[in-house]
Amino acid sequence: MLNLREAAEMAGTSKSSVFRAIKSGRLSATRTDAGEFRVDPAEVARVYATDNVPLRGRRAPVEQPEADDPANRSDVANRNATLEGEVKALSAEVRLLRELADNFKAERDKWQQQAERLALAPPRSEPARRGLFGWMRRSA
C-alpha cells in the first residue's frame, strides 16, 4: 500500500491531485488508524494509466516493433486480410438482420391493422335465446 506521496510519484502528479481523486471517489483508498490514506498501487495504475501518459517509476516502457521489418509487414498484411473478411461477413449479417427487422415490422403492422379493425367493428347482435318453454328466458 502506498501513502499519498508515493501514489503521487507513481502517477506523476501532485499529492493534492491524488487527494482530490480520493475525495471525489475516482480513486479508492483506506484510512489508517493515524488518519493517513493508503492507496493500492493497482488502483493508482487503474486511475492514472493511459496510453499516452505511462506511470512513472514503476513500469518499464513497452517496446514497439519496427514498422520496416519484413516479417512484421507480412503479419500485418495477414491480419489485415483476416479483418477485412470479418468486416465483410459482419456487413452481410447486418444486412440480413435489417431485412428481418423490416419483415417483422411489416408483420406487426398487419396484425395491428387487423386488431384495430376488430376493435372498431360493432358487436354482432344475436337473437335472444329462449329456453325449452318459449316463455322462459335462459340466462347465458
C-alpha positions in Angstrom: 0.0 0.0 0.0 1.2 3.5 -0.9 0.9 6.7 1.0 -0.2 9.9 -0.8 3.3 11.0 -1.7 4.2 7.6 -3.2 1.0 7.4 -5.1 1.6 10.9 -6.5 5.1 9.9 -7.6 3.8 6.8 -9.2 1.1 8.7 -11.1 3.4 11.6 -11.9 1.1 14.1 -10.3 0.8 16.1 -7.0 -0.3 14.9 -3.6 -3.3 17.3 -3.8 -4.4 15.8 -7.1 -4.3 12.3 -5.6 -6.2 13.6 -2.5 -8.9 15.2 -4.7 -9.3 12.0 -6.7 -9.8 10.1 -3.4 -12.4 12.7 -2.2 -14.3 12.6 -5.5 -14.4 8.8 -5.4 -12.3 8.3 -8.6 -9.6 6.6 -6.6 -10.3 4.3 -3.7 -8.2 4.4 -0.6 -8.3 3.3 3.0 -7.5 5.3 6.1 -5.1 4.0 8.7 -5.7 4.4 12.5 -3.5 7.5 12.3 -5.8 9.0 9.7 -3.4 8.7 6.7 -4.6 7.4 3.4 -3.2 4.2 1.9 -3.7 3.5 -1.8 -3.3 0.2 -3.6 -0.7 0.5 -6.5 -3.1 -1.3 -8.8 -5.7 1.4 -8.0 -3.3 4.1 -8.9 -2.5 2.3 -12.2 -6.2 2.0 -13.0 -7.0 5.7 -12.5 -3.9 7.3 -13.8 -2.5 5.0 -16.5 -3.4 5.9 -20.1 -1.8 5.0 -23.4 -0.3 8.5 -23.8 0.9 9.0 -20.2 2.6 6.0 -18.7 3.1 5.7 -15.0 6.4 7.0 -13.8 8.9 4.9 -11.9 7.0 1.6 -11.7 6.6 0.4 -15.4 9.2 -0.5 -18.0 8.4 1.1 -21.4 6.8 -1.2 -23.9 8.9 -1.8 -27.0 7.1 -1.2 -30.3 8.1 -3.5 -33.2 9.8 -1.8 -36.1 7.5 -1.0 -39.0 10.1 -1.7 -41.6 10.6 -5.3 -40.5 9.5 -7.6 -43.4 8.2 -10.3 -41.1 6.1 -7.7 -39.3 4.7 -6.5 -42.7 3.5 -9.9 -43.6 1.9 -10.4 -40.2 0.2 -7.1 -40.6 -1.0 -8.0 -44.1 -2.3 -11.3 -42.9 -4.1 -9.7 -40.0 -5.5 -7.0 -42.4 -6.9 -9.7 -44.8 -8.4 -11.6 -41.8 -10.1 -8.4 -40.5 -11.4 -7.5 -44.0 -13.0 -10.9 -44.2 -14.6 -10.4 -40.8 -15.9 -7.0 -41.9 -17.5 -8.4 -45.0 -19.1 -11.2 -43.0 -20.4 -8.8 -40.4 -21.7 -6.5 -43.1 -23.7 -9.4 -44.6 -25.1 -10.3 -41.2 -26.1 -6.6 -40.6 -27.9 -6.6 -44.0 -29.7 -9.8 -43.1 -30.7 -8.5 -39.7 -32.1 -5.3 -41.2 -34.2 -7.4 -43.7 -35.5 -9.4 -40.8 -36.3 -6.3 -38.8 -38.2 -4.9 -41.8 -40.2 -8.1 -42.2 -41.1 -8.1 -38.5 -42.2 -4.5 -38.8 -44.4 -5.3 -41.8 -46.0 -8.3 -39.9 -46.5 -6.2 -36.8 -48.3 -3.5 -38.9 -50.6 -6.1 -40.5 -51.5 -7.5 -37.1 -52.0 -4.0 -35.7 -54.4 -3.1 -38.5 -56.3 -6.3 -38.0 -56.6 -5.7 -34.3 -57.8 -2.1 -34.9 -60.5 -3.4 -37.4 -61.7 -5.9 -34.9 -61.7 -3.4 -32.0 -63.7 -0.9 -34.1 -66.2 -3.3 -35.5 -69.6 -3.1 -33.8 -70.6 -6.2 -31.9 -73.0 -8.6 -33.7 -76.5 -8.7 -32.3 -77.7 -12.2 -31.6 -81.3 -13.1 -31.2 -82.5 -13.7 -27.7 -82.3 -17.3 -26.7 -85.3 -18.9 -25.2 -85.4 -22.0 -23.0 -87.4 -25.2 -23.6 -90.6 -23.4 -22.9 -90.9 -20.4 -25.2 -91.9 -18.0 -22.4 -88.9 -18.8 -20.2 -85.7 -16.9 -20.8 -82.5 -18.6 -20.5 -79.6 -16.8 -18.9 -76.4 -17.4 -20.9 
